[in-house]
Amino acid sequence: MTPDPARLRNGACPCLSGEQYDECCGRFHRGEAEAPTAEQLMRSRYSAFVVLEPEYLVRTWHPSTRPASMELDPDIQWRRLDIVGTVNGGPLDSSGTVEFAAHYRSDGERGVQRELSRFVREGKRWYYVDGDVRQ
């Protein structure tokens, strides 16, 4: 599936890095680079929800916990990602956590998904393992 560029705002990356999508999360989605940190992987996964890239989400999910496939709801409008905090997850770490709040709109209602996500690095690749939804 090709990412839906109409879901981008003026080409800006949905992860709110301030960079253009193609030079930021787009390069991860296209397989041209790997996210160097757990936080960057989290940001790129959030962007994958925005641009409807389920294949990327499956590819970056750890094999021990990943689903065989996934479908994304095109009616959910992901609006903003706030990184609440990180523990480890740097280029030399083997694991890390990222707590985030992802703001969205669905059926005219606003919502926030809060999660503490766990990541592991195997070789030079970070993977999402699982997460605890926060209230």
C-alpha positions in Angstrom: 0.0 0.0 0.0 1.3 3.5 -0.9 1.0 6.1 1.9 -1.8 8.5 1.5 -0.1 11.9 1.0 -3.4 13.7 1.5 -3.2 12.8 5.2 0.0 15.0 5.5 -0.2 18.7 6.3 1.9 20.5 3.7 4.3 17.6 3.6 5.2 18.0 7.2 5.9 14.8 9.1 3.0 13.8 11.4 5.5 12.9 14.2 5.9 16.7 14.7 9.7 16.6 14.3 9.5 19.8 12.2 11.0 17.9 9.2 9.3 17.0 6.0 7.7 13.5 6.0 9.9 12.2 3.1 13.1 13.0 5.0 11.8 12.0 8.5 9.5 9.0 9.0 9.0 8.4 5.3 12.5 7.0 4.9 11.7 4.5 7.6 8.4 3.6 6.0 10.1 3.1 2.6 12.8 0.8 4.2 15.6 3.2 3.3 16.7 3.5 7.0 16.1 2.0 10.4 14.9 4.1 13.4 18.1 4.7 15.6 16.2 4.9 18.9 13.0 3.5 20.5 11.5 7.0 20.5 12.1 7.5 16.8 10.6 4.1 16.1 7.6 5.2 18.2 7.3 8.4 16.2 7.5 6.5 12.9 4.9 4.0 14.0 2.6 6.9 15.0 3.2 8.4 11.5 2.4 5.0 10.0 -1.1 5.2 11.6 -1.5 8.7 10.1 -0.5 7.8 6.5 -2.1 4.3 6.7 1.0 2.1 6.5 -0.1 -1.1 8.2 2.8 -3.1 6.6 5.3 -0.9 8.4 3.5 -1.4 11.7 3.7 -5.2 11.3 7.3 -5.1 10.1 8.4 -3.1 13.2 6.5 -5.2 15.7 8.5 -7.9 17.5 7.9 -11.4 16.0 7.0 -12.7 19.5 4.0 -10.5 19.8 3.1 -9.2 16.3 -0.2 -10.0 14.6 -0.1 -11.7 11.2 -1.7 -8.6 9.7 -3.6 -5.5 10.7 -6.1 -3.1 9.2 -6.2 0.6 10.0 -9.4 2.7 10.2 -9.1 5.4 7.6 -11.9 7.4 9.4 -9.7 8.0 12.4 -7.8 11.3 12.1 -4.6 11.2 14.1 -3.9 14.8 15.1 -0.9 15.1 17.4 1.7 13.0 19.2 3.0 14.0 22.6 6.0 12.1 24.0 5.5 12.0 27.7 8.7 10.3 28.6 11.4 7.8 27.7 13.6 5.4 29.6 16.6 4.0 27.8 16.0 3.2 24.2 19.1 4.9 22.9 21.4 3.8 20.1 23.5 1.6 22.5 20.6 0.2 24.6 19.0 -3.1 24.1 15.6 -2.1 25.4 13.6 1.0 26.3 10.1 2.4 27.0 8.3 5.3 25.5 5.2 6.8 27.1 3.0 8.8 24.7 -0.3 10.5 24.2 -1.7 10.2 20.6 -4.6 12.7 20.0 -7.3 11.8 17.4 -10.7 12.5 16.1 -13.3 9.9 15.2 -16.9 10.4 14.4 -16.6 14.1 15.3 -15.4 13.2 18.8 -11.9 13.9 20.2 -9.9 11.2 22.0 -6.5 10.5 23.3 -4.7 7.1 23.4 -2.1 7.0 26.2 0.3 4.1 26.3 3.6 3.1 27.9 5.2 1.1 25.0 8.0 -1.4 25.4 10.7 -1.7 22.7 13.7 -4.0 22.2 16.7 -3.7 19.9 18.0 -6.8 18.1 21.1 -6.3 16.0 20.7 -2.7 14.8 16.9 -2.8 14.6 14.3 -1.6 17.1 11.0 -3.4 17.5 7.8 -2.5 19.3 7.0 -5.4 21.8 3.8 -4.3 23.5 2.3 -1.6 25.6 0.1 -0.8 28.6 -2.8 1.5 27.8 -3.0 4.4 30.4 -6.1 6.3 31.5 
